[in-house]
């Protein structure tokens, strides 16, 4: 990429490639940046898309993704979706307290986790 392309910004209405900026939504149901690949991937992809001049909204549930900050990343935002935090440290695979359940989907998520299933795609959707 050329220096001229890097200097182009969404404030000027042009991306680094010279096109109009896009509005991009990145969805992540588990955004842990310290294990697995999804959180790491979302962090780096969102940062680079924002640096190219696009407006990027990351929509995620717990553990929430960690996004980079900076003047060149003004178009990068995080929308936090309420959810059970079943895999938090230091107590992964925990049993939530009664007042943490918001609806039957939360109960389904816990039951699926207890039986060795993969509940996140269903409960996130």
C-alpha positions as CSV (number, residue, x, y, z in Angstrom):
1,X,0.0,0.0,0.0
2,X,1.3,3.4,-0.8
3,X,1.8,6.3,1.7
4,X,-1.0,8.2,-0.1
5,X,-3.4,5.4,0.4
6,X,-2.5,5.1,4.1
7,X,-3.2,8.8,4.6
8,X,-6.7,8.5,3.1
9,X,-9.3,8.3,5.9
10,X,-13.1,8.0,6.3
11,X,-13.2,11.6,7.3
12,X,-12.3,12.4,3.7
13,X,-14.9,9.9,2.5
14,X,-12.4,7.6,0.8
15,X,-10.8,4.3,1.9
16,X,-7.2,3.4,1.4
17,X,-8.1,1.8,-1.9
18,X,-9.8,4.9,-3.1
19,X,-13.3,3.5,-2.8
20,X,-16.2,4.6,-0.6
21,X,-15.9,3.2,2.9
22,X,-18.1,0.3,3.9
23,X,-20.1,-0.3,7.1
24,X,-19.0,-3.7,8.3
25,X,-20.5,-5.9,11.1
26,X,-18.3,-8.6,12.6
27,X,-20.1,-11.1,14.8
28,X,-18.3,-13.2,17.4
29,X,-20.0,-15.4,20.0
30,X,-16.9,-15.9,22.1
31,X,-14.2,-13.2,21.7
32,X,-11.6,-14.3,24.2
33,X,-8.4,-12.8,22.9
34,X,-6.1,-15.1,24.9
35,X,-7.2,-18.6,23.8
36,X,-8.6,-20.0,20.6
37,X,-8.6,-18.2,17.4
38,X,-11.9,-16.3,17.1
39,X,-11.0,-13.5,19.5
40,X,-7.5,-13.0,18.0
41,X,-8.9,-13.1,14.4
42,X,-11.7,-10.6,15.2
43,X,-9.2,-8.2,16.9
44,X,-6.8,-8.1,14.0
45,X,-9.4,-8.2,11.2
46,X,-11.4,-5.3,12.7
47,X,-8.3,-3.2,13.3
48,X,-7.1,-3.6,9.8
49,X,-10.5,-2.9,8.2
50,X,-10.8,0.2,10.3
51,X,-7.3,1.3,9.3
52,X,-8.4,1.0,5.7
53,X,-11.1,3.6,6.4
54,X,-14.1,1.3,6.9
55,X,-16.6,1.7,9.7
56,X,-16.5,-1.6,11.7
57,X,-18.9,-2.7,14.4
58,X,-17.9,-5.8,16.3
59,X,-20.9,-7.5,17.9
60,X,-20.0,-10.1,20.6
61,X,-20.9,-11.9,23.7
62,X,-18.9,-12.9,26.8
63,X,-16.1,-13.1,27.0
64,X,-16.1,-9.9,25.1
65,X,-13.5,-9.3,22.5
66,X,-10.7,-6.9,23.2
67,X,-10.3,-4.4,20.3
68,X,-7.4,-2.1,19.6
69,X,-7.7,1.6,20.2
70,X,-6.1,4.6,18.5
71,X,-6.8,7.8,16.6
72,X,-6.7,5.8,13.3
73,X,-9.4,3.4,14.7
74,X,-12.2,5.9,15.2
75,X,-14.6,3.9,13.1
76,X,-14.1,0.7,15.3
77,X,-16.8,0.0,17.9
78,X,-17.9,-2.9,20.1
79,X,-21.5,-3.8,20.9
80,X,-21.7,-6.1,23.9
81,X,-24.5,-8.6,23.9
82,X,-25.8,-9.8,27.3
83,X,-25.1,-13.5,27.8
84,X,-24.0,-16.1,30.4
85,X,-20.3,-16.1,31.0
86,X,-19.9,-19.8,31.4
87,X,-16.2,-20.1,30.5
88,X,-14.7,-17.2,32.6
89,X,-11.5,-17.6,34.5
90,X,-10.9,-19.0,37.0
91,X,-14.1,-20.9,37.0
92,X,-14.8,-22.3,33.5
93,X,-17.9,-24.6,33.0
94,X,-19.5,-23.1,36.1
95,X,-23.1,-23.4,37.1
96,X,-24.8,-20.0,36.9
97,X,-26.7,-18.6,39.8
98,X,-30.5,-18.5,39.6
99,X,-30.7,-14.7,39.0
100,X,-28.3,-15.0,36.0
101,X,-30.8,-16.8,33.8
102,X,-32.7,-14.4,31.6
103,X,-34.8,-16.9,29.6
104,X,-35.1,-20.5,28.5
105,X,-32.3,-20.0,26.0
106,X,-29.8,-19.6,28.9
107,X,-31.1,-22.8,30.4
108,X,-30.6,-24.6,27.1
109,X,-27.1,-23.2,26.8
110,X,-26.2,-24.6,30.3
111,X,-27.8,-27.9,29.6
112,X,-26.0,-28.3,26.3
113,X,-22.7,-27.4,27.9
114,X,-23.2,-29.9,30.7
115,X,-23.8,-32.7,28.2
116,X,-20.7,-31.9,26.2
117,X,-22.4,-30.1,23.4
118,X,-21.5,-26.9,21.6
119,X,-24.3,-24.4,22.5
120,X,-22.8,-21.1,21.3
121,X,-24.0,-21.1,17.7
122,X,-27.6,-21.7,18.7
123,X,-27.6,-19.4,21.8
124,X,-25.8,-16.6,20.0
125,X,-28.2,-16.6,17.1
